[in-house]
Amino acid sequence: MKTHALVVEFPEYIEVINELRRSDMWFAEKAKEYHQLDHKIVALEERDVPISDALFMALKSRRVHLKDWLFEQIQYRARH
């Protein structure tokens, strides 16, 4: 399965992402949570681990929400 790492999803913003990770603790915390969640989802998909559909969808939904929030922060920083 494909990773959804921030630098893979938004390669044009690698410098902004790295800057935010260094300078914004809240962003860094949320980016870490996103990264860990992405790895968990990918591992579940690759290993075909039994998990309820509801739980799996909840994990994916959380990843989408985090990604949306992180991207908003990335775009804001890139403009300012």
Backbone as ProteinMPNN parsed JSONL, in Angstrom:
{"seq_chain_A": "MKTHALVVEFPEYIEVINELRRSDMWFAEKAKEYHQLDHKIVALEERDVPISDALFMALKSRRVHLKDWLFEQIQYRARH", "coords_chain_A": {"N_chain_A": [[0.828, -1.188, 0.0], [0.304, 2.297, -0.455], [2.094, 4.944, 1.03], [1.002, 7.847, 2.782], [2.559, 9.969, 3.477], [3.432, 13.285, 4.487], [5.426, 14.618, 2.969], [5.342, 13.159, 0.67], [2.754, 13.471, -0.212], [2.653, 16.253, -0.518], [4.955, 17.307, -2.126], [5.938, 19.703, -3.149], [6.025, 21.383, -1.018], [8.027, 20.708, 0.773], [10.132, 22.127, 2.068], [8.69, 24.026, 3.562], [7.175, 22.337, 5.202], [9.234, 21.105, 6.709], [10.276, 23.377, 7.973], [8.05, 24.17, 9.525], [7.825, 21.944, 11.203], [10.093, 22.281, 12.745], [9.728, 24.816, 13.921], [7.141, 25.141, 14.95], [5.523, 23.857, 17.502], [2.955, 22.761, 17.869], [2.149, 22.115, 15.255], [4.199, 20.262, 14.707], [3.576, 18.256, 16.563], [1.046, 17.415, 15.639], [1.765, 16.612, 13.064], [3.415, 14.472, 13.68], [1.543, 12.745, 14.883], [-0.078, 12.307, 12.634], [1.766, 11.013, 10.936], [2.33, 8.661, 12.432], [-0.21, 7.516, 12.506], [-0.674, 7.13, 9.777], [1.302, 5.192, 9.206], [0.306, 3.113, 10.774], [-2.157, 2.555, 9.511], [-1.294, 1.816, 6.925], [0.226, -0.456, 7.598], [-1.802, -2.113, 8.616], [-3.296, -2.5, 6.295], [-1.408, -3.76, 4.607], [-0.766, -6.11, 5.962], [-3.138, -7.315, 6.19], [-4.625, -7.38, 8.561], [-7.057, -8.464, 10.858], [-9.674, -6.297, 11.466], [-12.294, -4.24, 12.581], [-14.602, -2.831, 10.247], [-15.665, -0.373, 10.97], [-13.81, 0.651, 12.832], [-11.511, 0.767, 11.24], [-12.311, 2.618, 9.282], [-12.676, 4.814, 10.944], [-10.034, 5.343, 11.71], [-8.943, 6.028, 9.206], [-10.509, 8.253, 8.648], [-9.708, 10.012, 10.678], [-7.06, 10.386, 9.857], [-7.487, 11.769, 7.442], [-8.688, 14.132, 8.397], [-6.595, 15.178, 9.956], [-4.671, 15.524, 7.94], [-5.927, 17.459, 6.335], [-6.004, 19.642, 8.137], [-3.245, 20.002, 8.617], [-2.399, 20.633, 6.013], [-3.699, 23.061, 5.612], [-2.265, 24.631, 7.429], [0.267, 24.475, 6.277], [-0.149, 25.71, 3.784], [-0.859, 28.283, 4.659], [1.528, 29.139, 5.918], [3.222, 29.067, 3.726], [2.288, 31.171, 2.218], [2.816, 33.364, 3.771]], "CA_chain_A": [[0.0, 0.0, 0.0], [1.013, 3.571, -0.593], [2.133, 5.843, 2.18], [0.443, 9.192, 2.588], [3.451, 10.886, 4.196], [3.25, 14.677, 4.06], [6.368, 14.987, 1.911], [4.904, 12.45, -0.537], [1.5, 14.105, -0.615], [2.887, 17.665, -0.85], [6.399, 17.461, -2.346], [6.283, 21.1, -3.44], [6.082, 22.113, 0.253], [8.953, 20.029, 1.683], [10.839, 23.109, 2.897], [7.717, 24.601, 4.497], [6.866, 21.284, 6.178], [10.383, 20.978, 7.614], [10.323, 24.598, 8.792], [6.97, 24.102, 10.511], [8.174, 20.903, 12.191], [11.115, 22.835, 13.647], [9.373, 26.075, 14.579], [5.774, 25.154, 15.474], [5.349, 22.629, 18.28], [1.615, 22.208, 17.628], [2.241, 21.479, 13.947], [5.074, 19.095, 14.844], [2.816, 17.225, 17.277], [0.009, 16.903, 14.738], [2.456, 15.916, 11.979], [3.848, 13.192, 14.24], [0.337, 11.923, 15.007], [-0.453, 11.936, 11.273], [2.76, 10.052, 10.469], [2.113, 7.403, 13.142], [-1.491, 6.987, 12.053], [-0.482, 6.647, 8.408], [2.033, 3.926, 9.286], [-0.6, 2.102, 11.324], [-3.123, 2.208, 8.468], [-0.571, 1.086, 5.877], [0.561, -1.776, 8.149], [-3.036, -2.9, 8.665], [-3.65, -2.851, 4.918], [-0.417, -4.694, 4.058], [-0.773, -7.386, 6.69], [-4.52, -7.808, 6.189], [-4.952, -7.64, 9.961], [-8.503, -8.349, 11.102], [-10.087, -5.084, 12.18], [-13.661, -3.918, 12.168], [-14.713, -1.778, 9.24], [-15.921, 0.9, 11.645], [-12.555, 1.136, 13.402], [-10.625, 1.103, 10.136], [-12.807, 3.864, 8.695], [-12.414, 5.876, 11.913], [-8.61, 5.66, 11.581], [-8.752, 6.735, 7.94], [-11.162, 9.557, 8.774], [-8.816, 10.84, 11.497], [-5.923, 10.741, 9.015], [-7.945, 12.8, 6.505], [-8.867, 15.384, 9.14], [-5.26, 15.69, 10.282], [-4.04, 15.978, 6.698], [-6.562, 18.723, 5.953], [-5.537, 20.686, 9.057], [-1.83, 20.225, 8.337], [-2.264, 21.31, 4.726], [-4.09, 24.458, 5.829], [-1.132, 25.285, 8.081], [1.342, 24.54, 5.283], [-0.501, 26.749, 2.812], [-0.8, 29.584, 5.33], [2.937, 29.486, 6.101], [3.813, 29.286, 2.406], [1.831, 32.474, 1.718], [3.262, 34.462, 4.66]], "C_chain_A": [[0.875, 1.255, 0.0], [0.965, 4.379, 0.699], [1.526, 7.191, 1.805], [1.265, 10.213, 3.37], [3.304, 12.299, 3.63], [4.176, 15.053, 2.913], [6.075, 14.26, 0.602], [3.65, 13.126, -1.09], [1.716, 15.536, -1.13], [4.369, 17.929, -1.102], [6.83, 18.9, -2.623], [6.426, 21.94, -2.169], [7.061, 21.499, 1.246], [9.657, 21.02, 2.605], [9.915, 23.719, 3.945], [7.38, 23.588, 5.586], [8.006, 21.152, 7.187], [10.515, 22.198, 8.528], [9.255, 24.562, 9.888], [7.264, 23.055, 11.583], [9.183, 21.422, 13.202], [10.598, 23.99, 14.494], [8.004, 26.098, 15.256], [5.501, 23.826, 16.182], [4.001, 21.963, 18.028], [1.59, 21.495, 16.277], [3.065, 20.2, 14.047], [4.346, 17.947, 15.53], [1.774, 16.587, 16.37], [0.626, 16.151, 13.563], [2.932, 14.544, 12.454], [2.668, 12.234, 14.377], [-0.097, 11.414, 13.625], [0.471, 10.835, 10.74], [2.543, 8.677, 11.122], [0.818, 6.732, 12.682], [-1.374, 6.425, 10.636], [0.244, 5.304, 8.414], [1.142, 2.804, 9.806], [-1.584, 1.624, 10.256], [-2.456, 1.384, 7.37], [-0.231, -0.322, 6.361], [-0.678, -2.669, 8.209], [-3.437, -3.366, 7.272], [-2.697, -3.916, 4.362], [-0.489, -6.065, 4.692], [-2.153, -8.026, 6.73], [-4.953, -8.234, 7.591], [-6.46, -7.507, 10.156], [-8.805, -7.119, 11.974], [-11.497, -4.763, 11.701], [-13.644, -2.793, 11.141], [-14.885, -0.409, 9.896], [-14.627, 1.486, 12.213], [-11.598, 1.563, 12.299], [-11.04, 2.423, 9.494], [-12.579, 5.039, 9.64], [-10.936, 6.302, 11.848], [-8.355, 6.468, 10.311], [-9.372, 8.131, 7.983], [-10.297, 10.513, 9.589], [-7.609, 11.294, 10.678], [-6.31, 11.853, 8.044], [-8.097, 14.143, 7.212], [-7.518, 16.013, 9.51], [-4.577, 16.25, 9.038], [-4.62, 17.305, 6.246], [-6.057, 19.87, 6.826], [-4.083, 21.026, 8.778], [-1.639, 20.983, 7.032], [-2.678, 22.776, 4.824], [-2.929, 25.237, 6.446], [0.031, 25.473, 7.097], [1.066, 25.657, 4.29], [-0.397, 28.14, 3.425], [0.663, 30.042, 5.442], [3.595, 29.79, 4.745], [3.455, 30.647, 1.845], [2.396, 33.634, 2.535], [4.711, 34.376, 5.0]], "O_chain_A": [[2.034, 1.233, 0.412], [-0.069, 4.475, 1.36], [1.547, 7.6, 0.645], [0.728, 11.204, 3.865], [3.078, 12.476, 2.433], [3.755, 15.737, 1.979], [6.513, 14.699, -0.462], [3.52, 13.322, -2.299], [1.043, 15.973, -2.064], [4.985, 18.7, -0.365], [7.975, 19.266, -2.355], [6.892, 23.077, -2.228], [6.944, 21.742, 2.447], [9.765, 20.771, 3.806], [10.317, 23.907, 5.093], [7.307, 23.941, 6.763], [7.762, 21.095, 8.392], [10.826, 22.066, 9.711], [9.533, 24.887, 11.042], [6.971, 23.278, 12.757], [9.141, 21.054, 14.376], [10.983, 24.131, 15.654], [7.735, 26.991, 16.059], [5.276, 22.802, 15.537], [3.915, 20.736, 17.978], [1.063, 20.388, 16.172], [2.661, 19.163, 13.521], [4.482, 16.793, 15.124], [1.635, 15.364, 16.336], [0.067, 15.152, 13.111], [2.859, 13.567, 11.708], [2.773, 11.057, 14.031], [-0.439, 10.242, 13.466], [0.009, 9.849, 10.166], [2.571, 7.653, 10.439], [0.774, 5.517, 12.493], [-1.919, 5.361, 10.34], [-0.155, 4.38, 7.706], [1.22, 1.672, 9.328], [-1.816, 0.423, 10.116], [-2.999, 0.367, 6.938], [-0.384, -1.284, 5.608], [-0.603, -3.855, 7.886], [-3.87, -4.505, 7.095], [-3.139, -4.868, 3.719], [-0.29, -7.075, 4.017], [-2.321, -9.135, 7.237], [-5.559, -9.288, 7.783], [-7.07, -6.55, 9.677], [-8.256, -6.95, 13.063], [-11.836, -4.995, 10.541], [-12.779, -1.918, 11.17], [-14.323, 0.586, 9.437], [-14.38, 2.685, 12.087], [-10.945, 2.601, 12.408], [-10.186, 3.258, 9.196], [-12.314, 6.151, 9.183], [-10.631, 7.492, 11.924], [-7.639, 7.469, 10.337], [-8.822, 9.077, 7.42], [-10.165, 11.686, 9.24], [-7.179, 12.442, 10.785], [-5.535, 12.788, 7.844], [-7.68, 15.175, 6.685], [-7.331, 17.224, 9.39], [-3.976, 17.323, 9.083], [-3.879, 18.188, 5.815], [-5.723, 20.941, 6.32], [-3.72, 22.2, 8.709], [-0.802, 21.883, 6.956], [-2.071, 23.637, 4.187], [-2.642, 26.363, 6.038], [0.69, 26.513, 7.095], [1.95, 26.459, 3.99], [0.096, 29.069, 2.785], [0.994, 31.179, 5.107], [4.436, 30.684, 4.652], [4.227, 31.225, 1.08], [2.452, 34.764, 2.05], [5.225, 35.222, 5.732]]}, "name": "protein", "num_of_chains": 1, "seq": "MKTHALVVEFPEYIEVINELRRSDMWFAEKAKEYHQLDHKIVALEERDVPISDALFMALKSRRVHLKDWLFEQIQYRARH"}
